[in-house]
Amino acid sequence: MPLPKPAFDVPVTLVAPDGLQSPLRQEDQGGVSVVTTPNVDLAGVYEIKFGPPIDASQRLAFNTPPTESNLAVYSGEELKSQFPGWNVDVRSDWERETAPSTDVLSAENSLHRPLLWLALFLAFFETALAWRCGHHA
């Protein structure tokens, strides 16, 4: 995350997957603040927290083990258990899905054409007024 020069004094903390927190040092590289992480020994998802006034965080995966790249197919119930609180909609039969008809789409978007014509008219009208009423030396 590049930071501008005035934000170089923002405290940055690395939170390991086991909860251990360690401060990180920022370096100036061509007017951009660069945060370099130390060598990590524990594989998993780390969180980099930027203190006030930025108050942002970013998650990064380090040394992910090959077991995390399992390409197995999950059922809908397994996905819902992996992401509690999310609205998971699993679909397997796409033949019954229908796209909206063009009549519905054109009825919903009928306001854009008159507004575009109005904008085009106003652009030409403003140009004509500037030419007609402008001060010529």
Secondary structure in CASP SS format (residue, H / E / C, confidence):
PFRMAT SS
TARGET T0000
AUTHOR 0000-0000-0000
METHOD secondary structure of the structure
MODEL  1
M C 1.00
P C 1.00
L E 1.00
P C 1.00
K H 1.00
P H 1.00
A H 1.00
F C 1.00
D C 1.00
V C 1.00
P C 1.00
V E 1.00
T E 1.00
L E 1.00
V E 1.00
A C 1.00
P C 1.00
D C 1.00
G C 1.00
L C 1.00
Q E 1.00
S E 1.00
P E 1.00
L E 1.00
R C 1.00
Q E 1.00
E E 1.00
D E 1.00
Q C 1.00
G C 1.00
G C 1.00
V C 1.00
S E 1.00
V E 1.00
V E 1.00
T C 1.00
T C 1.00
P C 1.00
N C 1.00
V C 1.00
D C 1.00
L C 1.00
A C 1.00
G E 1.00
V E 1.00
Y E 1.00
E E 1.00
I E 1.00
K E 1.00
F E 1.00
G C 1.00
P C 1.00
P C 1.00
I C 1.00
D C 1.00
A E 1.00
S E 1.00
Q E 1.00
R E 1.00
L E 1.00
A E 1.00
F E 1.00
N C 1.00
T C 1.00
P C 1.00
P H 1.00
T H 1.00
E H 1.00
S H 1.00
N C 1.00
L C 1.00
A C 1.00
V C 1.00
Y C 1.00
S C 1.00
G H 1.00
E H 1.00
E H 1.00
L H 1.00
K H 1.00
S H 1.00
Q H 1.00
F C 1.00
P C 1.00
G C 1.00
W C 1.00
N C 1.00
V C 1.00
D C 1.00
V C 1.00
R C 1.00
S C 1.00
D C 1.00
W C 1.00
E C 1.00
R C 1.00
E C 1.00
T C 1.00
A C 1.00
P C 1.00
S C 1.00
T H 1.00
D H 1.00
V H 1.00
L H 1.00
S H 1.00
A H 1.00
E H 1.00
N C 1.00
S C 1.00
L C 1.00
H H 1.00
R H 1.00
P H 1.00
L H 1.00
L H 1.00
W H 1.00
L H 1.00
A H 1.00
L H 1.00
F H 1.00
L H 1.00
A H 1.00
F H 1.00
F H 1.00
E H 1.00
T H 1.00
A H 1.00
L H 1.00
A H 1.00
W H 1.00
R H 1.00
C H 1.00
G C 1.00
H C 1.00
H C 1.00
A C 1.00
END
